[in-house]
């Protein structure tokens, strides 16, 4: 059940990124990009947004492979270690850069900062734990 839940979360996030990429009005949405003084720190391109969606789908495939839900060409212990690396990356994202993203950000008060504190960073923690548990139960 846990591997399916984690995979579903990654697929849902990927689909959201694809939706943002193909609906121009959503690209650069204020709660999706860090901003300072009402100005976004960057404006994501359609290609970059699609690339993030593809990477999120690959994360789902990695978790599914680690859990044995799909057959991949790598041995399961290797998939488990890659999953541990993914879990660590998600944990690092939740902690943040101590400036604009993560639980320890200093720049607050923007729509993104609120969503990051209450949605994005907690989701990264939950996914980090989920991915690590899948790896522990199924590979290494």
C-alpha distance (Angstrom), angle and dihedral (degrees) to the residues before:
residue distance angle dihedral
X1 . . .
X2 3.83 . .
X3 3.82 95.0 .
X4 3.81 90.7 51.0
X5 3.80 91.5 49.1
X6 3.80 92.8 49.9
X7 3.82 91.5 45.8
X8 3.80 90.9 48.4
X9 3.81 90.5 51.9
X10 3.81 91.9 52.1
X11 3.82 91.7 46.5
X12 3.82 91.0 49.1
X13 3.81 90.6 50.4
X14 3.81 90.3 48.3
X15 3.80 91.4 50.7
X16 3.80 90.1 49.7
X17 3.81 90.0 53.6
X18 3.81 91.0 48.8
X19 3.80 89.3 50.4
X20 3.80 90.5 50.7
X21 3.81 90.7 48.3
X22 3.79 94.5 53.7
X23 3.79 98.2 40.3
X24 3.79 104.2 65.4
X25 3.79 92.1 -163.5
X26 3.82 89.6 65.5
X27 3.81 97.2 50.2
X28 3.77 108.9 103.1
X29 3.79 91.6 11.5
X30 3.80 107.4 176.5
X31 3.80 95.3 -116.7
X32 3.81 92.5 47.8
X33 3.81 99.5 55.8
X34 3.82 129.6 46.6
X35 3.78 113.1 -111.1
X36 3.78 139.2 -173.1
X37 3.78 120.2 -154.4
X38 3.79 90.8 -6.0
X39 3.81 92.2 -57.5
X40 3.83 118.2 113.5
X41 3.80 115.7 -120.9
X42 3.80 88.0 -134.3
X43 3.78 139.2 -4.6
X44 3.79 110.0 -128.2
X45 3.78 115.2 -134.6
X46 3.78 122.8 -131.3
X47 3.81 89.6 -111.3
X48 3.79 93.7 51.6
X49 3.80 91.1 48.3
X50 3.82 90.6 50.7
X51 3.81 89.9 47.4
X52 3.80 90.6 54.3
X53 3.81 88.9 50.7
X54 3.81 91.3 51.5
X55 3.81 91.6 48.8
X56 3.80 90.0 51.0
X57 3.82 89.3 52.5
X58 3.80 89.0 50.8
X59 3.81 88.8 52.6
X60 3.81 88.2 55.0
X61 3.82 90.2 50.5
X62 3.82 90.6 49.0
X63 3.80 92.1 52.5
X64 3.81 91.4 44.8
X65 3.81 90.3 50.1
X66 3.79 92.5 47.6
X67 3.80 89.8 51.7
X68 3.80 92.3 47.2
X69 3.80 93.2 -115.5
X70 3.81 90.5 124.8
X71 3.77 130.2 23.4
X72 3.80 114.6 -116.4
X73 3.81 130.0 -179.9
X74 3.81 94.0 -115.2
X75 3.81 122.4 82.6
X76 3.77 114.0 -102.5
X77 3.85 94.5 -114.1
X78 3.82 88.8 57.4
X79 3.80 89.8 49.1
X80 3.80 89.1 49.6
X81 3.80 92.0 53.5
X82 3.80 90.6 47.6
X83 3.79 87.1 51.1
X84 3.81 90.4 52.0
X85 3.81 87.9 52.5
X86 3.80 89.4 50.9
X87 3.81 90.4 49.2
X88 3.80 89.9 51.6
X89 3.81 91.0 48.8
X90 3.80 90.9 51.7
X91 3.80 90.4 49.1
X92 3.80 90.8 50.8
X93 3.83 89.5 50.2
X94 3.81 90.3 52.4
X95 3.80 91.9 50.5
X96 3.79 88.1 47.4
X97 3.76 138.1 -167.6
X98 3.83 93.9 -62.1
X99 3.78 89.2 -117.4
X100 3.81 117.8 57.5
X101 3.82 108.5 -2.4
X102 3.79 138.5 38.3
X103 3.76 135.4 34.5
X104 3.80 92.9 -60.5
X105 3.81 98.7 50.2
X106 3.79 118.1 138.6
X107 3.81 98.4 -157.9
X108 3.79 105.6 79.2
X109 3.78 137.8 156.2
X110 3.81 99.3 68.0
X111 3.81 125.0 111.1
X112 3.81 88.8 -110.9
X113 3.81 92.6 50.9
X114 3.79 91.3 54.4
X115 3.80 93.3 48.0
X116 3.79 90.4 44.8
X117 3.79 92.4 53.3
X118 3.79 97.1 45.1
X119 3.83 104.2 28.0
X120 3.81 118.5 10.3
X121 3.82 101.0 44.8
X122 3.84 95.1 41.1
X123 3.81 88.4 48.9
X124 3.81 89.6 52.3
X125 3.82 89.8 51.7
X126 3.81 91.7 48.6
X127 3.81 92.5 47.5
X128 3.80 91.1 45.6
X129 3.80 91.0 54.6
X130 3.80 92.0 43.5
X131 3.80 94.2 49.7
X132 3.82 91.7 46.3
X133 3.81 91.4 50.2
X134 3.80 91.5 49.6
X135 3.81 89.3 50.8
X136 3.80 92.3 47.5
X137 3.79 94.1 48.4
X138 3.78 95.9 45.5
X139 3.73 114.9 30.5
X140 3.74 125.4 4.4
